[in-house]
Amino acid sequence: MNFFRGVMGGQATGPQPSGAETIQKLCDRVASSTLLEDRRDAVRALKSLSKKYRMEVGTQAMDNLINILQTDRSDSEILGYALDTLYNIISNDEEEEQDENAQKQADDLGALFTEKFLQDSENITLLLTLLEEFDFHVRWPGVKLLTALLKTQGVQVQGIILVSPMGVSRLMDLLADSREVIRNDGLLLLQQLTKGNAAIQKIVAFENAFERLLDIITEEGSSDGGIVVEDCLLLLLNLLKNNSSNQNFFKEGSYIQRMKPWFEVGDDNSGWSAQKVTNLHLMLQLVRVMVSPVNSPGATASCQKCMYQCGLLQQLCTILMATGVPADILTETINTVSEVIRGSQVNQDYFASVNAPSNPPRPAIVVLLMSMVNERQPFVLRCAVLYCFQCFLYKNQKGQGEIVATLLPSTIDANSISAGQLLCGGLFSADSLSNWCAAVALAHALQDNLTQKEQLLRVQLATSLGKPPVSLLQQCTNILSQGSKVQTRVGLLMLLCTWISNCPIAVTHFLHNQDNVPFLTAQISENLGEDERLVQGLCALLLGICIFYNDNSLENYTKEKLKQLIEKRIGKENFVEKLGFITKHELYSRAALKPQPVFPSPEQMLFDHEFTRLVKDLEGLITKAVHKSSEEEKKEEEVKKTLEQHDNIITQYKELIREQDTQIQELKEKVTSMTNQTEQLQATISQQQSQIQQHKDQYNILKLKLGKENQSQSNNQGESQVNGLQTEELSQLREELEELRRQQTVLQTQLGEKDALIDSLKLAAQTAEAPAGGSDNSELLQELEALKKQVQTHLAEIGHLKTERQELLSRAESVSSDTAPPSDSYSDAARAELESRLAAQTSEMESLKESRSELEKQLASATSTVAILQTEKSKLQTEVQESKKEQDDLLMLLADQDQKIHSLKQKLKDLGETVEDEDDIDARDQTSDEEDEDED
């Protein structure tokens, strides 16, 4: 124990051992002591020496300390001492009194000992296991040690944790610890763990990290909270930035809606603490991560829609127009609103409707533009306003039209300041940065909008009293020729290039001024310094656009004459070299990276992101156009026109084929409908057959009943009645017989006509060539034939009934041939039988009348159906013949076009272009197939 007193500060006699000797003795004691108390005291002593003698303790004691972690798991105190000691030798915590060299040495030691600790990956697994201990003296130093290891060797430690079973889940449990110091250090640990590792970020997110972190932020007071809120926001940024899966999970989990209360600010915004500014700045960055232009367009649009619907955009605009907001928060808010509205028509329309709380109210766009063209405003704020204006106009033709309209003479309001007036004021002010910003902003109002490019040509500017107004286009070229600052000229040249590109009318207006082309050629041909090379490149681009989009409407400045001018005054190679100065500029590639204008200083603000895209599209086209001869251009234009005509013809054929497909589909639907009608007719015929059978059965039953009743009737009944009925009933029966005969003749005539019609339809179907409906037509004819047979059966049955009725009438006539009273030989029984039969026949005739009426209705229905089928069949035959004729015409036209394509290919070959014939392609394919077969 005297040894430990010496180490721990007690008095000792004799020479004092050195630090290395003391550490060696302590390591021996840790390794050899059998008593837990002795090992604990030795580890405590190593902990006290680990900061002063970091090198010695790390070199000699690390293995012993790791062994303690493995063997003395039951004693939390010794585990805590061992973990603290390892943390002290691995951690690179900066100390204020250390100089740069000392800090570098400390960093090197931390890396050395971290590498030694990680030689066995089981050490990390052991550490993760220790973190499950709830004891504060074990869990807290374990969290700090793992954080230090991640800071030094993050990628390696992340890989070990990722493959460790439940490794990430154990660390997520730290956020649920009730002890704030462990929870807060757990946040720092998760920050280091999730850096740059998408797989771990996804696991952490699906371990309910978003819910827990947002709860902590709310509990800590949101933007008014302390450093813990900042740590939570930093972790959220790690999880969401450049991770589309987590962004989608965050949106689908309705977590965007929970961000809205963060941005609720009061009327008094003075006296914000530095921590609140930091927190709100991170919150704004979190919103921007969800709608960043680098995200997929679909995901960005979905988040933008959600932010508008939940009121988050409205809350941000409130901060934008509030007073007393710190400048850096206002700047970041402008950037955030910019990306929330970029490319979203609904959000852009809402932003256009926002007014500043001034008297009278002014649109937010106007207020922001006033800041952009004010040279007293901070540079970063002016850049943010320009970015907001660009995002407002991005893919927003409606907004572009509204901005350009404020410049037109018919819409200028002298009593109010408009966006157009501010842009013109900035464009021609003495501040070169205002010139550049206004020029770029106006260029975005024309981006990909031919209508507004033409409208802007109408803008006239009053230069001074007594002088006529000058067009905006001419005023821009006037300022260029005056030799202003490089930044101003670059901005104006970018505006002019954007304005006249893809707008032949604007090119004509530009060339109409006789001074513009000589000025451009003079600028390009001169040998100027490095600062002027960019201006020369932009002048070359502007002149190249005048060639490429020239419609040859000005005789003095046609394409050919401009190219001749370049060849004489500049030289084609020199022109192309000067054109290449743009993309070779060091600031060009920086501006091409992302839409937001971010520049270290105002002097480096030269390129706009959208303009770099325009240069990329036009540079190759202009170079090719300058090198082409007039003959090549003419031939190429002819080929283009011919190909355009060919494309138009092909388009027409495609439309024709689509129409024919539609017609064929309609015909198929008609056939299906007719098939259904035929099925319905068959069902109706079956029903009629059943009814006829019922009538037959009833008729037979009546005949049987009549025979029985005749036998039972008395001989004395009805002699006077028989005599009375004979004359009247027989006359009526004769009339009905004649009517039935006449109707039968009509029905037979109709049946003959329908037989002839069905035969003609059958013959037409056999001769017609209709690939789309041949099988369906034959089926329909078969069904019509069956219908014909059924109608004939019905008519035969009707004839049979009429024959029986006629026999009865004949018998009745024979009975009544003599109108005198019956002779004595005429027995009473015969008269009674005749009377009964006549009565029965009377009732039977009534029944037959009803049956005949029903059959006539059914026959009329069948006749109508046959007529409908005949009409539809005629239409089908006509449409089939028309379709066949159109197909023949199409084949003839395609053959003609084949011949034209062959001639065009021959022309291209004559021009030196490589064109593969279909025969060559087929031969090459056949050769490759034969080689494959040989290999097999």
DODRENKE-161887 format. One record per residue (C-alpha): x, y, z; residue number from 1. Coordinates in steps of 0.1 Angstrom, whole numbers, plus 2048, in hexadecimal, padded with zeros to 3 digits. Layout:
<sites>
   X   Y   Z pos
   X   Y   Z NUM
...
</sites>
This chain:
<sites>
   X   Y   Z pos
 800 800 800   1
 81E 817 805   2
 824 814 7E0   3
 801 821 7D8   4
 805 83D 7F1   5
 823 848 7DE   6
 811 847 7BD   7
 7F2 858 7CA   8
 806 875 7DA   9
 810 868 7FD  10
 833 86E 80B  11
 84E 854 804  12
 872 852 80D  13
 88F 84B 7F5  14
 892 853 7D0  15
 871 857 7BE  16
 86B 83F 7A0  17
 866 84E 77E  18
 844 84F 76D  19
 84B 832 756  20
 858 81C 773  21
 839 824 788  22
 822 81B 76B  23
 835 7FB 765  24
 830 7F1 789  25
 80B 7FA 788  26
 807 7E5 769  27
 818 7C8 77A  28
 801 7CC 798  29
 7E3 7CC 781  30
 7EF 7AD 76F  31
 7FA 799 78E  32
 7E4 7A3 7AB  33
 7CB 789 7B6  34
 7B7 7A1 7CC  35
 79D 7B6 7BA  36
 7A4 7D3 7D1  37
 7C9 7D4 7C8  38
 7C1 7D3 7A3  39
 7A7 7EE 7A7  40
 7C0 805 7B9  41
 7DA 7FF 79E  42
 7C1 808 782  43
 7B6 827 795  44
 7DB 831 797  45
 7DF 82B 772  46
 7C1 841 76C  47
 7D0 85E 77F  48
 7F1 85B 76C  49
 7E1 856 749  50
 7DF 87A 740  51
 802 885 74B  52
 813 865 73F  53
 7FC 85D 722  54
 817 84D 70C  55
 823 836 728  56
 801 82B 734  57
 7F5 824 711  58
 813 810 707  59
 816 7FB 727  60
 7F3 7F9 736  61
 7DB 7F5 719  62
 7DB 7D0 717  63
 7D7 7CD 73D  64
 7BA 7E5 73D  65
 7A9 7D2 721  66
 7AE 7B2 736  67
 79D 7C3 754  68
 77F 7CB 73E  69
 77D 7A6 735  70
 783 796 757  71
 776 7AE 771  72
 753 7B3 763  73
 744 7AF 786  74
 754 7CE 794  75
 746 7EE 785  76
 75F 804 797  77
 77E 7F4 787  78
 76D 7F3 766  79
 766 819 768  80
 78B 820 771  81
 797 80A 754  82
 77F 81B 73B  83
 789 83E 747  84
 7AE 835 743  85
 7A9 828 720  86
 795 848 718  87
 7B1 85E 724  88
 7CC 84D 70F  89
 7B6 84B 6EF  90
 7A3 86C 6F0  91
 7B1 88B 6DE  92
 79E 8A5 6F2  93
 7AD 8C7 6EA  94
 7BB 8DB 706  95
 7BE 901 704  96
 7E1 903 710  97
 7EF 8EB 6F6  98
 800 8F9 6D8  99
 7FC 8EC 6B5 100
 81A 8D3 6B7 101
 80F 8C5 6D8 102
 7EC 8C0 6CB 103
 7F9 8AE 6AC 104
 80D 897 6C3 105
 7EE 890 6D8 106
 7DB 888 6B8 107
 7F6 870 6AD 108
 7F5 85E 6CE 109
 7D0 85B 6CD 110
 7D1 84B 6AA 111
 7ED 834 6B6 112
 7DB 827 6D4 113
 7B9 825 6C2 114
 7CA 80F 6A7 115
 7D8 7F9 6C3 116
 7B6 7F6 6D4 117
 7A6 7ED 6B3 118
 7BF 7D1 6AA 119
 7A6 7B9 6B9 120
 782 7C1 6AE 121
 775 7AE 6CC 122
 77F 7CC 6E1 123
 763 7E1 6D1 124
 74B 7C4 6D7 125
 756 7C3 6FB 126
 750 7E9 6FE 127
 72D 7E6 6EF 128
 726 7CB 709 129
 731 7E1 725 130
 71A 7FD 719 131
 6FD 7E6 723 132
 708 7EB 748 133
 6F0 804 758 134
 70A 80F 772 135
 713 833 76B 136
 739 82D 772 137
 73A 813 756 138
 722 821 73C 139
 72D 845 73B 140
 753 83F 737 141
 74A 823 71E 142
 736 83C 709 143
 753 855 70A 144
 76C 83B 700 145
 758 82F 6E2 146
 753 853 6D7 147
 778 859 6D8 148
 77F 83A 6C4 149
 766 845 6AA 150
 775 867 6A7 151
 798 858 6A0 152
 790 839 68C 153
 76B 83E 682 154
 769 828 663 155
 779 80A 674 156
 764 80D 693 157
 744 812 67F 158
 74C 7F2 66C 159
 750 7DE 68C 160
 730 7EC 69C 161
 71D 7E5 67C 162
 724 7C0 67C 163
 720 7BD 6A1 164
 6FE 7AD 6AB 165
 6E7 7C8 6B8 166
 705 7E0 6B9 167
 6F2 7FF 6AD 168
 6D3 7F6 6C2 169
 6E8 7F6 6E2 170
 6F5 819 6DA 171
 6D2 825 6D3 172
 6C8 81B 6F6 173
 6DE 837 703 174
 6C4 851 6F7 175
 6AB 841 70F 176
 6C2 844 72D 177
 6B3 85A 749 178
 6D5 868 752 179
 6D9 887 73C 180
 6FF 886 73B 181
 6FE 863 72C 182
 6E2 86C 714 183
 6F4 88B 709 184
 715 879 704 185
 702 85D 6F2 186
 6F7 878 6D9 187
 71B 881 6D3 188
 723 85C 6CF 189
 707 858 6B5 190
 713 877 6A2 191
 735 867 69D 192
 726 845 696 193
 70F 851 67A 194
 729 867 668 195
 72C 85C 643 196
 71D 839 648 197
 6FB 835 636 198
 6F5 812 644 199
 6F9 81D 668 200
 6E4 83C 661 201
 6C8 826 655 202
 6CA 80E 673 203
 6CA 82C 68B 204
 6AC 83B 679 205
 698 81B 67A 206
 6A0 818 69F 207
 687 834 6A4 208
 6A2 84F 6A6 209
 68D 86A 696 210
 672 867 6B0 211
 68A 867 6CD 212
 69E 884 6C1 213
 680 89A 6B9 214
 672 892 6DC 215
 693 89D 6EC 216
 693 8BD 6D8 217
 670 8C5 6E3 218
 678 8BC 708 219
 697 8D2 707 220
 684 8F1 6FA 221
 688 8EF 6D4 222
 69B 90D 6C7 223
 69E 91B 6EA 224
 6AF 8FC 6F6 225
 6D3 8F7 6FE 226
 6F0 8E3 6F1 227
 6DC 8C3 6F2 228
 6C4 8D0 6D7 229
 6E3 8D8 6C2 230
 6F0 8B5 6C6 231
 6CE 8A6 6BC 232
 6CD 8BC 69D 233
 6F0 8B3 693 234
 6E7 88E 696 235
 6C7 893 681 236
 6DC 8A4 666 237
 6F3 886 666 238
 6D6 86E 662 239
 6C5 882 646 240
 6DF 893 631 241
 6E5 880 610 242
 6D1 863 61C 243
 6B1 860 607 244
 6A4 842 61A 245
 6A5 854 63B 246
 696 873 62B 247
 679 85F 61E 248
 674 84F 640 249
 675 871 651 250
 65A 87E 639 251
 644 85F 63B 252
 646 860 661 253
 636 883 661 254
 655 891 672 255
 655 8B0 65B 256
 636 8BC 66B 257
 647 8BB 68D 258
 661 8D4 681 259
 648 8F0 67D 260
 647 8FB 6A2 261
 66D 900 6A1 262
 669 91F 68C 263
 64E 931 6A0 264
 65D 953 6A9 265
 64D 96F 6BC 266
 64B 994 6B4 267
 669 99D 6CA 268
 687 98C 6BA 269
 6A2 9A0 6CB 270
 6BC 991 6E2 271
 6BF 96E 6D3 272
 6D9 958 6E5 273
 6F5 949 6D2 274
 6E8 926 6D9 275
 6C6 92F 6CB 276
 6D6 93D 6AC 277
 6EA 91D 6A8 278
 6CB 907 6AE 279
 6B5 919 695 280
 6D1 919 67B 281
 6D3 8F3 67E 282
 6AD 8F0 67C 283
 6AD 904 65C 284
 6C9 8ED 64E 285
 6B4 8CF 657 286
 697 8DD 642 287
 6AF 8E3 625 288
 6BC 8C0 627 289
 698 8B3 61F 290
 694 8CA 600 291
 6B8 8CC 5F4 292
 6BB 8CF 5CE 293
 6D3 8B1 5CF 294
 6B7 89A 5DA 295
 6A2 888 5C1 296
 687 89F 5B2 297
 66B 889 5BD 298
 676 888 5E1 299
 67C 8AD 5E2 300
 65A 8B5 5D3 301
 649 89F 5EC 302
 65A 8B0 609 303
 652 8D2 5FB 304
 62E 8C9 5F9 305
 62E 8BD 61D 306
 63F 8DC 629 307
 624 8F2 619 308
 607 8DD 625 309
 613 8DC 649 310
 61A 902 64A 311
 63F 900 64D 312
 645 916 62F 313
 62D 930 63C 314
 640 930 65D 315
 662 935 64C 316
 653 952 638 317
 648 961 659 318
 66C 960 665 319
 677 96F 644 320
 661 98D 649 321
 666 991 66E 322
 67B 9AD 67E 323
 698 9A8 695 324
 6A3 986 688 325
 6C9 982 689 326
 6D9 987 667 327
 6E8 964 664 328
 6C6 954 66D 329
 6B5 96B 653 330
 6CE 960 639 331
 6C9 93B 640 332
 6A4 93F 641 333
 6A5 94F 61E 334
 6B9 932 611 335
 6A1 919 621 336
 682 92A 612 337
 694 92A 5F1 338
 698 904 5F0 339
 675 8FE 5FE 340
 666 911 5E0 341
 67F 907 5C5 342
 66C 8F6 5A8 343
 64B 8F3 5BC 344
 630 907 5AB 345
 619 907 5C9 346
 634 913 5E1 347
 640 92D 5C8 348
 61D 93B 5C4 349
 61A 93D 5EA 350
 63B 94F 5ED 351
 631 968 5D2 352
 612 970 5E8 353
 626 978 607 354
 627 99C 611 355
 63F 9AE 629 356
 62E 9BF 648 357
 634 9E2 63A 358
 61E 9FF 633 359
 614 9FC 617 360
 61A 9D6 616 361
 634 9CC 5FC 362
 63A 9A9 5ED 363
 655 995 5FE 364
 667 992 5DD 365
 66A 9B8 5DA 366
 677 9BC 5FD 367
 691 9A1 5F7 368
 69C 9B0 5D6 369
 6A1 9D1 5E8 370
 6BA 9C0 5FF 371
 6CC 9AF 5E1 372
 6D3 9CF 5CE 373
 6DD 9E2 5EE 374
 702 9E2 5F1 375
 701 9E9 617 376
 6F1 9C7 61D 377
 708 9A9 627 378
 716 996 60A 379
 708 974 616 380
 6E5 983 61A 381
 6E6 991 5F6 382
 6F1 96F 5E9 383
 6D4 95E 5FC 384
 6BB 977 5ED 385
 6C8 96F 5CA 386
 6C5 94A 5D1 387
 6A1 94F 5DD 388
 698 963 5BE 389
 6A8 948 5A8 390
 694 92C 5BA 391
 674 940 5B7 392
 678 941 591 393
 685 91E 58D 394
 66D 90B 576 395
 653 927 57D 396
 648 936 55C 397
 62C 948 56E 398
 644 959 585 399
 65B 962 569 400
 63F 972 556 401
 635 986 575 402
 659 993 57A 403
 65D 99D 555 404
 63B 9AD 555 405
 647 9C6 56F 406
 660 9D3 555 407
 647 9D8 539 408
 63A 9FB 532 409
 615 9F1 535 410
 619 9E4 559 411
 631 9FC 569 412
 622 A0D 588 413
 633 A2E 590 414
 626 A2E 5B4 415
 636 A0D 5BF 416
 657 9FB 5BD 417
 656 9DC 5A8 418
 66E 9BF 5A4 419
 676 9CA 581 420
 67F 9ED 58C 421
 697 9DF 5A6 422
 6A7 9C8 58E 423
 6AD 9E4 575 424
 6BA 9FA 590 425
 6D2 9E0 59B 426
 6DC 9D8 577 427
 6E8 9FB 571 428
 6F4 A06 594 429
 718 A0F 59D 430
 71C 9F0 5B2 431
 72B 9D3 59D 432
 71C 9B9 5B5 433
 6FA 9C7 5B0 434
 6FF 9C7 58B 435
 708 9A2 58B 436
 6EC 998 5A2 437
 6D2 9AB 58F 438
 6DE 99D 56E 439
 6DD 979 57A 440
 6BB 97E 58A 441
 6AD 98C 569 442
 6BD 96F 556 443
 6AA 957 56C 444
 68A 969 563 445
 692 95F 53E 446
 69F 93C 544 447
 68F 923 52C 448
 672 93C 525 449
 671 947 501 450
 652 95C 506 451
 662 972 521 452
 682 976 50C 453
 66D 985 4F1 454
 659 99A 50A 455
 678 9A9 519 456
 682 9B7 4F7 457
 665 9D0 4FC 458
 675 9DF 51B 459
 680 A03 515 460
 696 A18 52D 461
 697 A3E 530 462
 6BC A47 532 463
 6BA A6D 535 464
 6A2 A8A 52E 465
 69F A94 50A 466
 6AC A73 4FD 467
 697 A57 4EE 468
 693 A37 503 469
 6AB A1A 4FE 470
 6A2 9F6 4FF 471
 6AE 9E1 51C 472
 6C2 9CB 504 473
 6D4 9E9 4F5 474
 6DB 9F8 517 475
 6EC 9D8 522 476
 703 9D8 504 477
 70A 9FD 50A 478
 717 9F6 52D 479
 72C 9DA 520 480
 73D 9F1 507 481
 745 A0A 522 482
 75E 9F3 532 483
 750 9EF 555 484
 75C 9D7 570 485
 762 9B3 567 486
 746 9A7 57E 487
 72D 9BF 56E 488
 737 9B4 54B 489
 736 98F 554 490
 713 993 562 491
 706 9A6 543 492
 715 98D 52B 493
 705 970 53E 494
 6E4 983 53C 495
 6E8 989 516 496
 6F2 965 50F 497
 6D4 958 522 498
 6BD 971 512 499
 6C5 96B 4ED 500
 6CB 945 4F0 501
 6B0 931 4DE 502
 69F 952 4D4 503
 6A5 95C 4B0 504
 691 97C 4B4 505
 6A8 988 4D0 506
 6C6 97E 4BB 507
 6B9 994 49F 508
 6B3 9B1 4B7 509
 6D7 9AE 4C5 510
 6E6 9AC 4A2 511
 6D1 9CA 496 512
 6E8 9E1 4AA 513
 705 9E6 493 514
 71E 9EB 4B0 515
 719 9CA 4C1 516
 72B 9B2 4AA 517
 74A 9C8 4A5 518
 74C 9CC 4CB 519
 74A 9A6 4D1 520
 764 99E 4B6 521
 77C 9B9 4C4 522
 778 9AB 4E7 523
 77F 988 4DC 524
 79D 98F 4C5 525
 7B0 9A4 4DE 526
 7CC 995 4F4 527
 7C1 99F 517 528
 7CC 996 53A 529
 7C0 979 550 530
 7A3 98E 55E 531
 795 995 53C 532
 797 971 52F 533
 775 968 53E 534
 765 987 52D 535
 775 97C 50C 536
 766 959 510 537
 744 967 517 538
 746 97E 4F9 539
 74F 960 4E4 540
 731 94D 4F2 541
 71A 96A 4EA 542
 726 96D 4C7 543
 723 947 4C3 544
 6FF 948 4CE 545
 6F9 963 4B4 546
 705 94A 49A 547
 6F3 92B 4A7 548
 6D1 93B 4AC 549
 6D3 952 48D 550
 6B5 950 476 551
 6C7 963 45B 552
 6AD 97F 45B 553
 6C8 99A 45A 554
 6DB 99A 43A 555
 6FB 9A9 449 556
 6FD 990 466 557
 6F3 96E 458 558
 703 94F 466 559
 71B 94D 44A 560
 726 971 44C 561
 72C 96F 471 562
 741 950 46D 563
 755 961 452 564
 75A 97F 469 565
 767 968 485 566
 77F 957 46C 567
 78D 978 460 568
 78E 98C 481 569
 793 972 49B 570
 79B 950 48C 571
 786 931 492 572
 7A0 920 4A9 573
 7A5 940 4BD 574
 780 944 4C0 575
 77B 921 4CE 576
 799 926 4E5 577
 789 945 4F3 578
 768 934 4F7 579
 779 919 50C 580
 785 933 525 581
 763 931 536 582
 763 90D 540 583
 788 90F 54A 584
 782 92A 563 585
 788 91F 587 586
 767 92D 593 587
 753 91C 577 588
 754 8F9 586 589
 74C 906 5A9 590
 72C 917 59C 591
 722 8F8 589 592
 721 8E2 5A8 593
 701 8EF 5B8 594
 6E6 909 5B1 595
 6EC 91E 5D1 596
 704 93B 5CA 597
 71F 937 5E5 598
 73E 94C 5E1 599
 75B 954 5F9 600
 75B 978 5F0 601
 748 990 5D9 602
 764 992 5C0 603
 761 96C 5B9 604
 73C 96F 5B1 605
 73E 96A 58B 606
 72B 94B 580 607
 707 941 584 608
 6FE 91C 586 609
 6E3 91D 56B 610
 6FB 92F 554 611
 714 913 557 612
 6FA 8FB 54A 613
 6F3 912 52D 614
 719 913 525 615
 71B 8EE 527 616
 6FF 8EA 50E 617
 70A 904 4F5 618
 730 901 4F4 619
 732 8E2 4DE 620
 716 8EE 4C8 621
 726 910 4C1 622
 748 900 4BB 623
 739 8E9 4A1 624
 724 905 491 625
 743 91B 48D 626
 758 900 47C 627
 73C 8F6 463 628
 73D 902 440 629
 71E 912 42F 630
 719 8F4 419 631
 71A 8DC 436 632
 701 8F1 448 633
 6EA 8F2 42B 634
 6EC 8CD 426 635
 6E8 8C7 44B 636
 6C9 8DE 44C 637
 6BB 8CB 42E 638
 6C0 8AA 43F 639
 6B1 8B8 45F 640
 693 8C4 44D 641
 68F 8A3 43A 642
 693 890 45A 643
 67A 8A7 46B 644
 661 8A1 44F 645
 668 87B 452 646
 662 87D 477 647
 642 890 471 648
 636 875 459 649
 640 85A 471 650
 62D 86C 48C 651
 60E 86E 475 652
 611 849 46E 653
 613 841 492 654
 5F4 856 499 655
 5E3 844 47C 656
 5EC 822 48A 657
 5E0 82D 4AD 658
 5BF 837 49D 659
 5BC 816 48C 660
 5C4 804 4AC 661
 5A8 817 4BC 662
 590 80F 4A0 663
 599 7EA 4A2 664
 594 7EB 4C7 665
 572 7FB 4C2 666
 569 7E0 4A8 667
 573 7C5 4C0 668
 55C 7D5 4DA 669
 540 7D6 4C1 670
 545 7B1 4B9 671
 544 7A9 4DE 672
 524 7BD 4E1 673
 514 7AB 4C4 674
 51F 78A 4D3 675
 50E 793 4F3 676
 4EE 79D 4E0 677
 4EF 77C 4CE 678
 4F1 76A 4EF 679
 4D3 77E 4FB 680
 4C0 775 4DC 681
 4C8 750 4E2 682
 4BB 753 505 683
 49B 764 4F8 684
 496 749 4DE 685
 49A 72E 4F8 686
 480 740 50D 687
 468 742 4EF 688
 46D 71D 4E8 689
 464 715 50C 690
 445 72B 509 691
 43A 71A 4E8 692
 43E 6F8 4F9 693
 429 704 515 694
 40E 70F 4FC 695
 40F 6EC 4EB 696
 40B 6DB 50D 697
 3EE 6F2 516 698
 3DE 6EB 4F4 699
 3E0 6C5 4F8 700
 3D2 6C7 51B 701
 3B5 6DC 50D 702
 3AE 6C2 4F2 703
 3AD 6A6 50C 704
 396 6BA 523 705
 37F 6C2 505 706
 37A 69D 4FD 707
 371 694 520 708
 359 6B1 524 709
 347 6A8 503 710
 340 685 50F 711
 331 692 530 712
 31B 6AD 521 713
 2F5 6A9 51E 714
 2E5 6A2 4FC 715
 2CA 6BC 502 716
 2E1 6DA 506 717
 2E6 6F6 4EE 718
 2D4 6ED 4CD 719
 2C9 712 4CB 720
 2EB 71D 4D6 721
 2FD 708 4BC 722
 2E6 717 4A1 723
 2ED 73A 4AF 724
 312 736 4B1 725
 318 726 48F 726
 313 744 479 727
 324 75E 48F 728
 342 749 49A 729
 349 73A 478 730
 34A 75D 468 731
 363 768 483 732
 378 748 47F 733
 379 74D 459 734
 386 771 45E 735
 3A0 765 476 736
 3AB 749 45F 737
 3AF 762 442 738
 3C3 779 459 739
 3DA 75C 464 740
 3E0 752 440 741
 3E9 776 437 742
 401 779 454 743
 410 758 44C 744
 417 764 428 745
 427 784 436 746
 43D 770 44E 747
 448 758 433 748
 451 776 41D 749
 465 785 43A 750
 476 764 441 751
 481 761 41D 752
 490 784 41E 753
 4A3 77C 43E 754
 4B0 75B 42F 755
 4BD 76F 411 756
 4CD 789 428 757
 4DE 76E 43E 758
 4EB 75D 41E 759
 4F9 77E 411 760
 509 786 433 761
 519 763 433 762
 527 768 411 763
 535 78B 41A 764
 546 77E 439 765
 556 762 425 766
 564 77A 40B 767
 56F 796 423 768
 593 796 430 769
 592 7A5 453 770
 5AE 798 469 771
 5A1 7A9 488 772
 57D 79B 487 773
 57B 77D 470 774
 576 762 48A 775
 55C 777 49C 776
 548 77D 47B 777
 546 758 473 778
 539 751 496 779
 51F 76D 491 780
 514 75D 470 781
 510 73B 481 782
 4FB 74B 49C 783
 4E5 75D 481 784
 4E0 73B 470 785
 4D5 72B 490 786
 4BD 749 496 787
 4AF 743 473 788
 4A8 71E 47A 789
 497 727 49B 790
 480 741 48A 791
 477 727 46F 792
 46E 70E 48B 793
 458 728 49B 794
 447 72F 47A 795
 441 709 474 796
 431 706 496 797
 41B 724 48E 798
 411 713 46D 799
 409 6F3 47F 800
 3F2 705 497 801
 3E1 716 47A 802
 3DC 6F5 468 803
 3CA 6E6 486 804
 3B5 705 489 805
 3AC 703 464 806
 3A1 6DF 468 807
 38A 6E8 484 808
 37C 704 46F 809
 375 6EC 452 810
 363 6D5 469 811
 34F 6F2 476 812
 346 6FC 453 813
 33B 6D9 44A 814
 324 6D9 468 815
 315 6FB 45E 816
 313 6F5 439 817
 2ED 6F6 43B 818
 2DF 713 44F 819
 2BD 702 452 820
 2B5 6F1 473 821
 2C5 6CF 476 822
 2B3 6B0 469 823
 2A7 694 47E 824
 2C5 680 474 825
 2DB 699 484 826
 2DD 68C 4A7 827
 2DD 69F 4C7 828
 2FE 690 4D1 829
 30F 69D 4B1 830
 301 6C0 4B7 831
 30D 6BF 4DB 832
 330 6B4 4D0 833
 332 6CF 4B5 834
 326 6E9 4CE 835
 341 6DE 4E7 836
 35C 6DE 4CD 837
 352 700 4C1 838
 353 70E 4E4 839
 375 6FE 4EB 840
 383 70A 4C9 841
 377 72D 4D1 842
 38B 72D 4F2 843
 3A8 71C 4E0 844
 3A7 737 4C5 845
 3AA 752 4DF 846
 3C8 740 4EE 847
 3D7 73C 4CB 848
 3D2 761 4C5 849
 3E6 769 4E4 850
 401 751 4DA 851
 402 75F 4B7 852
 405 782 4C4 853
 422 778 4DB 854
 433 765 4BE 855
 42F 783 4A7 856
 440 799 4C2 857
 45D 781 4C5 858
 460 77E 49F 859
 461 7A4 49D 860
 47C 7A5 4B7 861
 490 78B 4A4 862
 48A 79F 484 863
 497 7BF 495 864
 4B6 7AC 4A2 865
 4BE 79E 480 866
 4BB 7C1 471 867
 4D3 7CF 48C 868
 4EB 7B3 485 869
 4E9 7B9 460 870
 4F1 7DE 466 871
 50F 7D7 47D 872
 51C 7BD 464 873
 51B 7D7 448 874
 52E 7F0 45D 875
 548 7D5 466 876
 54C 7CD 441 877
 550 7F1 438 878
 569 7F8 454 879
 57D 7D9 44B 880
 580 7E4 426 881
 58A 807 432 882
 5A4 7F9 44A 883
 5B2 7E3 42E 884
 5B5 801 417 885
 5C6 816 431 886
 5DF 7FA 438 887
 5E7 7F8 413 888
 5EC 81E 412 889
 602 81C 431 890
 618 801 421 891
 61C 816 402 892
 626 835 417 893
 63F 821 42C 894
 64F 813 40C 895
 652 837 400 896
 661 842 421 897
 67A 825 41F 898
 686 832 3FE 899
 689 856 40C 900
 69D 849 42B 901
 6B4 836 413 902
 6BA 856 3FF 903
 6C1 86A 41F 904
 6DA 850 42B 905
 6EB 852 40A 906
 6ED 878 40D 907
 6FC 874 430 908
 715 85C 422 909
 71E 875 407 910
 723 88F 423 911
 73C 878 434 912
 726 86D 450 913
 727 848 45B 914
 706 838 456 915
 6FF 813 45B 916
 6E7 802 443 917
 6CE 7E9 44F 918
 6DF 7CE 43A 919
 700 7D6 44C 920
 6EF 7D4 46E 921
 6DE 7B3 465 922
 6FF 7A5 458 923
 711 7AF 477 924
 6F6 79F 48D 925
 6F7 780 478 926
 71D 77D 47B 927
 71B 781 4A1 928
 700 766 4A2 929
 716 74E 48E 930
 733 755 4A5 931
 71D 74D 4C3 932
 712 72D 4B3 933
 736 723 4AB 934
 740 72A 4CF 935
 723 714 4DB 936
</sites>
